[in-house]
Amino acid sequence: MANILGVDYYRVVSETGEGEWSQVYVKTAFDKEELNQFGSIFGVIKLSGKGDLVTKGMNLIGEVDKWCEDTKHKGDVAGLLALLSKKLATGAFIWVYLDDSGARRLKTGALSGNGVAIVRGKQRVWLFENGDGRVVTGEIKEKDKLFFGSKEAVDLIDQEQGETKEPEELSEKVTAEMMKLSEGARAALILLVRPMALEMEKDEVLVPVRPQEKIKELVVERTEKRQEEILATDRVVGATGVAGKIASAKMSWRDFVTNWQTATSLKSDESVQKRHRLFLFIGAVFLVVLSVSVGLGLIKARRDRADAVFKAVYEPLEKKRVDAEALFNLNPVGARDLLRSVKQEIATKKDQFNKTPYEEKMNDLARAAGESWVKVSGEQKSNLDLFFNLGLIREKMKGDRISFTGKELLVLDGTAGIVAKVSYPDKKQEVILGKGEGQNWLDVAGLGANSVLLTKTGMTAILSGARSDLKFDAAVVDPLAVDIFPGAAYVLDKGASEIWRFGLSGGQINDRRRWWLPGVEADVRAATDMAIDTDIWVGLSNGKILRFRRGQFEKFNMTDVPESFSLTRLAISNDNKVVAVLDRDKGRIVLFNKDTGAYMKQILADGLSGATDLVWVSDHELMILSGDKLLLTSI
């Protein structure tokens, strides 16, 4: 795949192996602005160790991409290598850019276990047979071929590249050979230098650097100056251009008038008069043809200028859109950022082509960008299946909160003061608490045979069939939510900005105590919900989620959060490591990775705008409470 600098790249990847992960990174300039900002960066990254290396690798690629976006890092290959080393990773990079004279230059460096080579003509030169963290810089020429990456991969390329001339065929052959090797992950890139989309330098001579120099370099000397292209406006209408044609037309008219006056004084000889009339007719025809030619030339010039303006807008945007789709599997965060910028540019630039021949093509591009956004944004349109109608329990019953004990759904109607139990999946139902109308019932939670009702003034528990009531003391200011973990109920008090723990033993609710460790303070005054797995999770109205473990903060940062995101309710699953967030304002459920905080996808459905709560009932199914209905959806 080519870019504005004229560098084609071909991937050679065996991504995963026993305790290893490797992948390539490519960031190319699509227009002159991005060329000036960062040029083109090609890299190979490898991780070793235990755990989810794929997720770690994707996160690392995201950090590399963000680092390269910073203009102050342009060309800083040593900084990229330092970033890999800091993350206990290895790899190699080639950074291609233009110098002040317009020549293409590269900076390349590699860490241990990686190689970099350049092929010019029939000569192959190793810049690094085994990287040591140093950096090589120099100028590259048209038809140069470079290959770099994991040592085993570049050795295979070196063996095969003499016999296989086409890079695409070479990459396929080397990839097939790598699959036959022992367990392990390997990746490499093959670069082919072609003519630039911009103006090129010619006849450059490669001068190798003496090996005793402290830092290896390639120095390229230019022997011929840049050739200037003839202006396009001088080629519109013949060799002399528009101005010359018009001037020529004026001179011909004067000749025509003079000849007409002279013709009146010629002898009356009939043959002479015929010749002069023929001359005048030919002159008149010439002027008509010239006028038409000049007019058509001006029209063509205007059309060419309009085409050039349209292409300068359309082609880079289409290129970015296609590359964002291709980037999605490798770097979904980067793909979304790229496509988001494409959509914004289209919105700001498409109006200039309204009522022009290009209007429909820009509209097609906007539609294509919208379709691409659906692919990379993770938006999933879903149908909500009706599981149960609460009107079968009590007429006009509408749910506010829901909990799942593992076998039964507990549904709270705070207005009517009812807590109902609905078996899952067989739908048997019964009312377990009632007559609470106007008593400020807030939340319900259940686990196994135990269930707890939270009110403004206290709690009521059903513990293995026995009822226990507790009235809050003055320390509990404004309770919001309750959840159960074996042996205790936990109350989120946003008024006191505390989480209180109440033991559940001996068939009763025991005295409260502060759950956070001494010295730990957390601001939860903006809380909207709380959920418990082995940790306690608190959702805030600004869309943030706080995670606590053993009475203190546990790191959790959400990344690539969708636009205009807000948090109404949250649900945690122990089975699938997913945090589900109900965003009622946008009528969607947004899913995040529980370990990394990375955005996964969002579920869109008509019934979600009226939803009040949600809970996991399996590792792939969510039960949603909306008015008088329990709705089921799969992720």
LUMMAR-734299 format. One record per residue (C-alpha): residue number from 1; residue in one letter; x, y negated, z negated. Coordinates in steps of 0.02 Angstrom, whole numbers. Example, Ala and Ser with C-alpha at 12.3 -4.5 7.8 and 13.67 -1.06 7.14 Angstrom:
! LUMMAR-734299
ATOM 1 a 615 225 -390
ATOM 2 s 684 53 -357
END
This chain:
! LUMMAR-734299
ATOM 1 m 0 0 0
ATOM 2 a 72 -170 53
ATOM 3 n 71 -342 -28
ATOM 4 i 110 -522 19
ATOM 5 l 297 -489 -3
ATOM 6 g 289 -348 126
ATOM 7 v 335 -207 5
ATOM 8 d 238 -45 30
ATOM 9 y 231 73 -119
ATOM 10 y 197 260 -131
ATOM 11 r 162 352 -294
ATOM 12 v 239 516 -351
ATOM 13 v 154 568 -514
ATOM 14 s 138 723 -622
ATOM 15 e 49 632 -763
ATOM 16 t 41 751 -910
ATOM 17 g 146 893 -978
ATOM 18 e 184 976 -1143
ATOM 19 g 202 829 -1264
ATOM 20 e 234 705 -1122
ATOM 21 w 140 576 -1018
ATOM 22 s 204 474 -871
ATOM 23 q 123 352 -750
ATOM 24 v 167 212 -628
ATOM 25 y 127 27 -648
ATOM 26 v 102 -91 -500
ATOM 27 k 58 -277 -506
ATOM 28 t 66 -363 -337
ATOM 29 a 35 -543 -285
ATOM 30 f -119 -568 -177
ATOM 31 d -91 -750 -130
ATOM 32 k 42 -885 -140
ATOM 33 e -17 -943 -312
ATOM 34 e 10 -771 -387
ATOM 35 l 172 -754 -288
ATOM 36 n 237 -909 -377
ATOM 37 q 167 -847 -543
ATOM 38 f 239 -672 -551
ATOM 39 g 290 -600 -380
ATOM 40 s 272 -411 -376
ATOM 41 i 315 -289 -516
ATOM 42 f 336 -102 -494
ATOM 43 g 366 11 -642
ATOM 44 v 370 189 -708
ATOM 45 i 326 222 -892
ATOM 46 k 347 382 -992
ATOM 47 l 295 431 -1170
ATOM 48 s 340 583 -1273
ATOM 49 g 274 644 -1439
ATOM 50 k 113 702 -1519
ATOM 51 g -66 640 -1521
ATOM 52 d -172 565 -1384
ATOM 53 l -32 515 -1265
ATOM 54 v -153 469 -1125
ATOM 55 t -238 337 -1233
ATOM 56 k -71 275 -1300
ATOM 57 g -5 264 -1123
ATOM 58 m -155 166 -1059
ATOM 59 n -138 46 -1205
ATOM 60 l 47 23 -1167
ATOM 61 i 10 -12 -984
ATOM 62 g -115 -142 -1042
ATOM 63 e 20 -226 -1148
ATOM 64 v 141 -223 -1001
ATOM 65 d 10 -303 -889
ATOM 66 k -27 -440 -1015
ATOM 67 w 159 -471 -1038
ATOM 68 c 186 -489 -849
ATOM 69 e 44 -616 -836
ATOM 70 d 145 -741 -938
ATOM 71 t 238 -853 -815
ATOM 72 k 383 -877 -936
ATOM 73 h 421 -690 -917
ATOM 74 k 438 -695 -727
ATOM 75 g 585 -588 -673
ATOM 76 d 628 -537 -852
ATOM 77 v 662 -352 -823
ATOM 78 a 768 -342 -980
ATOM 79 g 616 -401 -1079
ATOM 80 l 508 -264 -1002
ATOM 81 l 635 -131 -1048
ATOM 82 a 642 -200 -1224
ATOM 83 l 452 -188 -1234
ATOM 84 l 460 -3 -1185
ATOM 85 s 598 32 -1311
ATOM 86 k 497 -52 -1448
ATOM 87 k 353 66 -1410
ATOM 88 l 470 219 -1410
ATOM 89 a 443 238 -1224
ATOM 90 t 561 250 -1076
ATOM 91 g 551 198 -894
ATOM 92 a 615 86 -755
ATOM 93 f 558 -74 -668
ATOM 94 i 587 -167 -504
ATOM 95 w 534 -350 -497
ATOM 96 v 525 -427 -322
ATOM 97 y 510 -616 -296
ATOM 98 l 563 -758 -179
ATOM 99 d 713 -868 -218
ATOM 100 d 724 -1054 -178
ATOM 101 s 781 -1017 0
ATOM 102 g 633 -903 36
ATOM 103 a 732 -741 30
ATOM 104 r 663 -586 -56
ATOM 105 r 761 -537 -210
ATOM 106 l 745 -399 -337
ATOM 107 k 789 -370 -518
ATOM 108 t 791 -191 -577
ATOM 109 g 835 -99 -735
ATOM 110 a 811 73 -809
ATOM 111 l 819 160 -977
ATOM 112 s 897 328 -1010
ATOM 113 g 819 471 -912
ATOM 114 n 777 364 -762
ATOM 115 g 863 327 -596
ATOM 116 v 856 190 -464
ATOM 117 a 924 204 -285
ATOM 118 i 922 99 -127
ATOM 119 v 937 165 52
ATOM 120 r 999 42 184
ATOM 121 g 1025 113 357
ATOM 122 k 1087 289 325
ATOM 123 q 1180 247 166
ATOM 124 r 1104 287 -5
ATOM 125 v 1174 190 -153
ATOM 126 w 1133 232 -334
ATOM 127 l 1101 74 -433
ATOM 128 f 1074 184 -587
ATOM 129 e 1096 372 -585
ATOM 130 n 1045 371 -767
ATOM 131 g 984 206 -837
ATOM 132 d 1073 122 -982
ATOM 133 g 966 -34 -1008
ATOM 134 r 1069 -147 -895
ATOM 135 v 997 -249 -751
ATOM 136 v 1044 -258 -565
ATOM 137 t 996 -409 -460
ATOM 138 g 1012 -441 -274
ATOM 139 e 928 -476 -106
ATOM 140 i 829 -346 -10
ATOM 141 k 811 -331 179
ATOM 142 e 680 -270 299
ATOM 143 k 684 -78 319
ATOM 144 d 767 -54 150
ATOM 145 k 697 94 52
ATOM 146 l 705 105 -137
ATOM 147 f 653 246 -252
ATOM 148 f 655 249 -441
ATOM 149 g 578 333 -593
ATOM 150 s 600 492 -696
ATOM 151 k 770 573 -661
ATOM 152 e 698 739 -601
ATOM 153 a 578 648 -484
ATOM 154 v 710 534 -405
ATOM 155 d 829 681 -383
ATOM 156 l 692 771 -285
ATOM 157 i 660 616 -179
ATOM 158 d 847 602 -145
ATOM 159 q 852 783 -86
ATOM 160 e 699 768 26
ATOM 161 q 713 591 95
ATOM 162 g 846 636 222
ATOM 163 e 732 764 307
ATOM 164 t 563 678 283
ATOM 165 k 560 504 359
ATOM 166 e 380 447 327
ATOM 167 p 360 384 145
ATOM 168 e 181 450 130
ATOM 169 e 235 624 184
ATOM 170 l 386 611 70
ATOM 171 s 280 565 -82
ATOM 172 e 159 710 -50
ATOM 173 k 300 834 -29
ATOM 174 v 392 778 -186
ATOM 175 t 231 780 -287
ATOM 176 a 199 959 -232
ATOM 177 e 377 1008 -280
ATOM 178 m 361 926 -452
ATOM 179 m 209 1032 -490
ATOM 180 k 321 1187 -475
ATOM 181 l 444 1124 -606
ATOM 182 s 440 1169 -790
ATOM 183 e 317 1087 -911
ATOM 184 g 337 900 -925
ATOM 185 a 274 735 -856
ATOM 186 r 365 642 -717
ATOM 187 a 328 491 -609
ATOM 188 a 417 388 -477
ATOM 189 l 385 255 -346
ATOM 190 i 448 243 -166
ATOM 191 l 460 66 -98
ATOM 192 l 477 23 87
ATOM 193 v 523 -156 134
ATOM 194 r 426 -216 286
ATOM 195 p 410 -390 367
ATOM 196 m 337 -519 249
ATOM 197 a 165 -594 273
ATOM 198 l 261 -757 243
ATOM 199 e 412 -821 343
ATOM 200 m 561 -703 339
ATOM 201 e 750 -719 331
ATOM 202 k 852 -631 467
ATOM 203 d 1022 -547 493
ATOM 204 e 1073 -527 311
ATOM 205 v 1231 -434 259
ATOM 206 l 1240 -322 105
ATOM 207 v 1399 -347 3
ATOM 208 p 1426 -216 -135
ATOM 209 v 1490 -278 -303
ATOM 210 r 1652 -214 -376
ATOM 211 p 1617 -79 -508
ATOM 212 q 1728 -161 -638
ATOM 213 e 1611 -310 -657
ATOM 214 k 1523 -319 -824
ATOM 215 i 1348 -319 -747
ATOM 216 k 1320 -230 -581
ATOM 217 e 1246 -341 -445
ATOM 218 l 1202 -336 -261
ATOM 219 v 1246 -498 -173
ATOM 220 v 1166 -535 -4
ATOM 221 e 1232 -670 112
ATOM 222 r 1124 -750 248
ATOM 223 t 1210 -784 417
ATOM 224 e 1068 -872 508
ATOM 225 k 951 -1011 455
ATOM 226 r 763 -993 449
ATOM 227 q 678 -1016 618
ATOM 228 e 537 -1143 617
ATOM 229 e 373 -1091 696
ATOM 230 i 296 -1203 830
ATOM 231 l 147 -1300 763
ATOM 232 a -18 -1217 805
ATOM 233 t -97 -1382 862
ATOM 234 d 28 -1394 1006
ATOM 235 r -30 -1228 1074
ATOM 236 v -217 -1265 1081
ATOM 237 v -229 -1330 1261
ATOM 238 g -76 -1289 1367
ATOM 239 a 104 -1339 1339
ATOM 240 t 77 -1525 1318
ATOM 241 g -62 -1516 1192
ATOM 242 v -226 -1612 1179
ATOM 243 a -149 -1786 1178
ATOM 244 g -51 -1751 1336
ATOM 245 k -203 -1685 1425
ATOM 246 i -304 -1840 1383
ATOM 247 a -163 -1956 1437
ATOM 248 s -150 -1858 1599
ATOM 249 a -336 -1875 1624
ATOM 250 k -327 -2065 1606
ATOM 251 m -187 -2080 1737
ATOM 252 s -282 -1971 1859
ATOM 253 w -436 -2085 1845
ATOM 254 r -333 -2239 1890
ATOM 255 d -265 -2148 2040
ATOM 256 f -441 -2100 2086
ATOM 257 v -504 -2282 2082
ATOM 258 t -355 -2346 2182
ATOM 259 n -380 -2214 2314
ATOM 260 w -564 -2257 2325
ATOM 261 q -525 -2441 2356
ATOM 262 t -392 -2399 2483
ATOM 263 a -510 -2281 2573
ATOM 264 t -627 -2428 2620
ATOM 265 s -488 -2509 2720
ATOM 266 l -437 -2356 2818
ATOM 267 k -464 -2343 3003
ATOM 268 s -632 -2279 3054
ATOM 269 d -555 -2128 3134
ATOM 270 e -675 -1987 3090
ATOM 271 s -542 -1856 3048
ATOM 272 v -451 -1977 2931
ATOM 273 q -612 -2020 2841
ATOM 274 k -651 -1836 2818
ATOM 275 r -480 -1805 2740
ATOM 276 h -503 -1950 2619
ATOM 277 r -678 -1894 2569
ATOM 278 l -608 -1720 2536
ATOM 279 f -469 -1794 2431
ATOM 280 l -593 -1895 2328
ATOM 281 f -705 -1742 2303
ATOM 282 i -558 -1635 2243
ATOM 283 g -504 -1773 2123
ATOM 284 a -679 -1786 2051
ATOM 285 v -689 -1597 2028
ATOM 286 f -519 -1598 1942
ATOM 287 l -578 -1729 1818
ATOM 288 v -735 -1630 1777
ATOM 289 v -636 -1468 1752
ATOM 290 l -508 -1558 1644
ATOM 291 s -642 -1638 1536
ATOM 292 v -724 -1469 1508
ATOM 293 s -554 -1391 1468
ATOM 294 v -512 -1525 1341
ATOM 295 g -685 -1510 1260
ATOM 296 l -674 -1321 1248
ATOM 297 g -498 -1336 1179
ATOM 298 l -557 -1453 1041
ATOM 299 i -701 -1337 999
ATOM 300 k -583 -1188 991
ATOM 301 a -462 -1286 882
ATOM 302 r -601 -1329 759
ATOM 303 r -661 -1148 758
ATOM 304 d -485 -1084 728
ATOM 305 r -464 -1204 583
ATOM 306 a -630 -1147 508
ATOM 307 d -577 -965 531
ATOM 308 a -413 -1000 443
ATOM 309 v -500 -1084 295
ATOM 310 f -623 -938 279
ATOM 311 k -487 -805 289
ATOM 312 a -383 -897 158
ATOM 313 v -529 -877 37
ATOM 314 y -606 -712 91
ATOM 315 e -458 -597 120
ATOM 316 p -369 -621 -50
ATOM 317 l -535 -598 -141
ATOM 318 e -578 -439 -45
ATOM 319 k -401 -374 -75
ATOM 320 k -418 -404 -262
ATOM 321 r -589 -321 -266
ATOM 322 v -525 -163 -180
ATOM 323 d -369 -158 -290
ATOM 324 a -474 -177 -448
ATOM 325 e -573 -20 -402
ATOM 326 a -410 74 -368
ATOM 327 l -335 12 -532
ATOM 328 f -483 68 -639
ATOM 329 n -426 247 -674
ATOM 330 l -249 188 -712
ATOM 331 n -286 31 -813
ATOM 332 p -473 -2 -843
ATOM 333 v -442 -159 -945
ATOM 334 g -334 -235 -809
ATOM 335 a -462 -184 -676
ATOM 336 r -602 -271 -769
ATOM 337 d -498 -429 -795
ATOM 338 l -452 -433 -611
ATOM 339 l -630 -405 -550
ATOM 340 r -699 -531 -675
ATOM 341 s -584 -663 -598
ATOM 342 v -642 -612 -424
ATOM 343 k -825 -637 -470
ATOM 344 q -787 -807 -545
ATOM 345 e -691 -862 -389
ATOM 346 i -831 -804 -274
ATOM 347 a -959 -901 -377
ATOM 348 t -858 -1061 -365
ATOM 349 k -805 -1047 -181
ATOM 350 k -950 -967 -87
ATOM 351 d -1056 -1127 -80
ATOM 352 q -932 -1210 37
ATOM 353 f -982 -1084 171
ATOM 354 n -1170 -1110 156
ATOM 355 k -1255 -1143 324
ATOM 356 t -1099 -1086 418
ATOM 357 p -1066 -927 520
ATOM 358 y -973 -860 367
ATOM 359 e -1117 -874 242
ATOM 360 e -1180 -696 263
ATOM 361 k -1005 -624 249
ATOM 362 m -977 -716 84
ATOM 363 n -1146 -652 22
ATOM 364 d -1091 -474 69
ATOM 365 l -929 -501 -29
ATOM 366 a -1028 -560 -182
ATOM 367 r -1138 -404 -171
ATOM 368 a -986 -291 -151
ATOM 369 a -903 -373 -303
ATOM 370 g -1062 -341 -403
ATOM 371 e -1061 -157 -353
ATOM 372 s -877 -144 -397
ATOM 373 w -913 -223 -566
ATOM 374 v -1041 -88 -603
ATOM 375 k -906 43 -569
ATOM 376 v -768 -35 -676
ATOM 377 s -872 -118 -813
ATOM 378 g -942 46 -879
ATOM 379 e -1122 -15 -862
ATOM 380 q -1237 137 -864
ATOM 381 k -1422 117 -829
ATOM 382 s -1514 246 -933
ATOM 383 n -1690 310 -959
ATOM 384 l -1754 319 -1138
ATOM 385 d -1855 478 -1169
ATOM 386 l -1999 469 -1293
ATOM 387 f -1964 587 -1438
ATOM 388 f -2102 539 -1560
ATOM 389 n -2242 411 -1583
ATOM 390 l -2252 344 -1762
ATOM 391 g -2439 311 -1738
ATOM 392 l -2464 498 -1767
ATOM 393 i -2407 471 -1949
ATOM 394 r -2499 309 -1988
ATOM 395 e -2599 196 -1873
ATOM 396 k -2501 39 -1827
ATOM 397 m -2342 103 -1910
ATOM 398 k -2186 17 -1841
ATOM 399 g -2010 61 -1891
ATOM 400 d -1876 -57 -1955
ATOM 401 r -1736 61 -2007
ATOM 402 i -1689 242 -1969
ATOM 403 s -1571 371 -2044
ATOM 404 f -1526 552 -2003
ATOM 405 t -1497 682 -2140
ATOM 406 g -1428 812 -2020
ATOM 407 k -1599 896 -1996
ATOM 408 e -1726 757 -2021
ATOM 409 l -1753 577 -1968
ATOM 410 l -1803 455 -2106
ATOM 411 v -1902 306 -2039
ATOM 412 l -1939 149 -2141
ATOM 413 d -2083 30 -2106
ATOM 414 g -2036 -113 -2221
ATOM 415 t -2193 -213 -2188
ATOM 416 a -2316 -72 -2228
ATOM 417 g -2203 -1 -2364
ATOM 418 i -2190 177 -2293
ATOM 419 v -2045 301 -2279
ATOM 420 a -2085 448 -2164
ATOM 421 k -1986 605 -2127
ATOM 422 v -1984 679 -1949
ATOM 423 s -1895 845 -1921
ATOM 424 y -1772 856 -1777
ATOM 425 p -1797 932 -1653
ATOM 426 d -1965 1014 -1701
ATOM 427 k -2054 847 -1745
ATOM 428 k -2138 900 -1907
ATOM 429 q -2183 744 -2006
ATOM 430 e -2235 688 -2179
ATOM 431 v -2238 529 -2286
ATOM 432 i -2115 541 -2432
ATOM 433 l -2137 365 -2503
ATOM 434 g -2283 245 -2484
ATOM 435 k -2385 104 -2559
ATOM 436 g -2241 -17 -2542
ATOM 437 e -2328 -153 -2444
ATOM 438 g -2257 -324 -2487
ATOM 439 q -2120 -252 -2598
ATOM 440 n -1971 -302 -2488
ATOM 441 w -1913 -128 -2437
ATOM 442 l -1751 -154 -2339
ATOM 443 d -1664 7 -2288
ATOM 444 v -1664 196 -2303
ATOM 445 a -1525 326 -2299
ATOM 446 g -1519 514 -2311
ATOM 447 l -1395 657 -2321
ATOM 448 g -1445 839 -2342
ATOM 449 a -1582 853 -2476
ATOM 450 n -1552 676 -2543
ATOM 451 s -1628 513 -2484
ATOM 452 v -1618 334 -2549
ATOM 453 l -1733 183 -2522
ATOM 454 l -1658 8 -2543
ATOM 455 t -1767 -138 -2597
ATOM 456 k -1728 -318 -2643
ATOM 457 t -1732 -276 -2828
ATOM 458 g -1669 -96 -2841
ATOM 459 m -1664 80 -2771
ATOM 460 t -1776 233 -2769
ATOM 461 a -1695 403 -2738
ATOM 462 i -1767 574 -2698
ATOM 463 l -1631 693 -2760
ATOM 464 s -1665 875 -2721
ATOM 465 g -1852 840 -2740
ATOM 466 a -1840 737 -2900
ATOM 467 r -1873 548 -2900
ATOM 468 s -1759 422 -2986
ATOM 469 d -1779 232 -2993
ATOM 470 l -1651 98 -3033
ATOM 471 k -1671 -89 -3053
ATOM 472 f -1524 -200 -3004
ATOM 473 d -1441 -312 -3132
ATOM 474 a -1395 -494 -3097
ATOM 475 a -1230 -447 -3013
ATOM 476 v -1323 -384 -2859
ATOM 477 v -1371 -544 -2767
ATOM 478 d -1433 -507 -2590
ATOM 479 p -1429 -321 -2543
ATOM 480 l -1436 -286 -2355
ATOM 481 a -1401 -102 -2316
ATOM 482 v -1377 67 -2400
ATOM 483 d -1293 229 -2346
ATOM 484 i -1251 394 -2429
ATOM 485 f -1088 490 -2441
ATOM 486 p -1082 652 -2542
ATOM 487 g -1106 611 -2726
ATOM 488 a -1144 424 -2709
ATOM 489 a -1248 287 -2629
ATOM 490 y -1162 129 -2566
ATOM 491 v -1250 -39 -2559
ATOM 492 l -1189 -184 -2450
ATOM 493 d -1224 -346 -2546
ATOM 494 k -1195 -492 -2428
ATOM 495 g -1247 -618 -2561
ATOM 496 a -1107 -565 -2680
ATOM 497 s -994 -514 -2533
ATOM 498 e -970 -343 -2614
ATOM 499 i -997 -157 -2584
ATOM 500 w -1069 -72 -2740
ATOM 501 r -1054 114 -2773
ATOM 502 f -1193 206 -2868
ATOM 503 g -1158 386 -2918
ATOM 504 l -1293 516 -2882
ATOM 505 s -1281 656 -3009
ATOM 506 g -1389 741 -3137
ATOM 507 g -1544 705 -3032
ATOM 508 q -1529 517 -3058
ATOM 509 i -1448 356 -2996
ATOM 510 n -1302 309 -3107
ATOM 511 d -1231 138 -3149
ATOM 512 r -1149 33 -3015
ATOM 513 r -966 -5 -2998
ATOM 514 r -865 -111 -2877
ATOM 515 w -802 -1 -2733
ATOM 516 w -659 -109 -2671
ATOM 517 l -493 -90 -2759
ATOM 518 p -437 -225 -2881
ATOM 519 g -371 -375 -2786
ATOM 520 v -460 -331 -2623
ATOM 521 e -580 -466 -2564
ATOM 522 a -683 -464 -2403
ATOM 523 d -803 -592 -2332
ATOM 524 v -961 -496 -2281
ATOM 525 r -1084 -639 -2300
ATOM 526 a -1119 -631 -2111
ATOM 527 a -1149 -442 -2115
ATOM 528 t -1290 -365 -2012
ATOM 529 d -1268 -179 -2048
ATOM 530 m -1162 -44 -2133
ATOM 531 a -1123 137 -2086
ATOM 532 i -1019 273 -2168
ATOM 533 d -922 423 -2103
ATOM 534 t -766 451 -2206
ATOM 535 d -736 262 -2197
ATOM 536 i -856 119 -2226
ATOM 537 w -894 10 -2073
ATOM 538 v -974 -162 -2086
ATOM 539 g -1042 -254 -1934
ATOM 540 l -1044 -445 -1931
ATOM 541 s -1159 -563 -1836
ATOM 542 n -1011 -632 -1734
ATOM 543 g -986 -459 -1656
ATOM 544 k -837 -406 -1762
ATOM 545 i -827 -240 -1856
ATOM 546 l -733 -220 -2021
ATOM 547 r -666 -49 -2069
ATOM 548 f -625 2 -2248
ATOM 549 r -542 159 -2316
ATOM 550 r -523 207 -2499
ATOM 551 g -572 34 -2559
ATOM 552 q -462 -71 -2444
ATOM 553 f -450 -135 -2267
ATOM 554 e -409 -15 -2125
ATOM 555 k -350 -88 -1959
ATOM 556 f -481 -91 -1821
ATOM 557 n -480 -212 -1674
ATOM 558 m -602 -203 -1530
ATOM 559 t -528 -237 -1357
ATOM 560 d -604 -284 -1189
ATOM 561 v -767 -332 -1275
ATOM 562 p -908 -372 -1150
ATOM 563 e -962 -552 -1126
ATOM 564 s -1092 -628 -1245
ATOM 565 f -1078 -477 -1362
ATOM 566 s -1175 -478 -1526
ATOM 567 l -1204 -344 -1657
ATOM 568 t -1377 -297 -1723
ATOM 569 r -1348 -120 -1788
ATOM 570 l -1206 6 -1782
ATOM 571 a -1195 196 -1789
ATOM 572 i -1040 303 -1819
ATOM 573 s -1016 483 -1760
ATOM 574 n -897 605 -1843
ATOM 575 d -910 723 -1694
ATOM 576 n -862 616 -1544
ATOM 577 k -757 473 -1617
ATOM 578 v -873 341 -1545
ATOM 579 v -942 182 -1624
ATOM 580 a -1113 138 -1552
ATOM 581 v -1171 -43 -1569
ATOM 582 l -1348 -102 -1535
ATOM 583 d -1341 -273 -1452
ATOM 584 r -1526 -316 -1454
ATOM 585 d -1501 -491 -1380
ATOM 586 k -1434 -416 -1218
ATOM 587 g -1542 -257 -1222
ATOM 588 r -1393 -139 -1224
ATOM 589 i -1294 -12 -1326
ATOM 590 v -1106 -40 -1319
ATOM 591 l -985 103 -1355
ATOM 592 f -808 85 -1424
ATOM 593 n -672 213 -1463
ATOM 594 k -673 240 -1652
ATOM 595 d -484 263 -1662
ATOM 596 t -421 126 -1545
ATOM 597 g -566 2 -1537
ATOM 598 a -557 7 -1347
ATOM 599 y -718 -31 -1252
ATOM 600 m -788 126 -1168
ATOM 601 k -953 82 -1084
ATOM 602 q -1125 6 -1111
ATOM 603 i -1297 83 -1093
ATOM 604 l -1432 -28 -1017
ATOM 605 a -1618 12 -1033
ATOM 606 d -1781 -87 -1035
ATOM 607 g -1836 -26 -1207
ATOM 608 l -1678 -85 -1298
ATOM 609 s -1729 -268 -1309
ATOM 610 g -1859 -221 -1440
ATOM 611 a -1752 -92 -1533
ATOM 612 t -1721 -115 -1720
ATOM 613 d -1601 29 -1762
ATOM 614 l -1507 179 -1694
ATOM 615 v -1425 338 -1759
ATOM 616 w -1324 484 -1688
ATOM 617 v -1418 651 -1688
ATOM 618 s -1281 748 -1593
ATOM 619 d -1111 713 -1518
ATOM 620 h -1193 650 -1357
ATOM 621 e -1368 593 -1408
ATOM 622 l -1430 434 -1491
ATOM 623 m -1602 412 -1571
ATOM 624 i -1667 234 -1551
ATOM 625 l -1805 156 -1657
ATOM 626 s -1911 33 -1558
ATOM 627 g -2078 -23 -1629
ATOM 628 d -2190 129 -1651
ATOM 629 k -2078 244 -1547
ATOM 630 l -1927 355 -1573
ATOM 631 l -1830 358 -1409
ATOM 632 l -1689 477 -1360
ATOM 633 t -1545 444 -1240
ATOM 634 s -1385 533 -1190
ATOM 635 i -1216 449 -1167
END
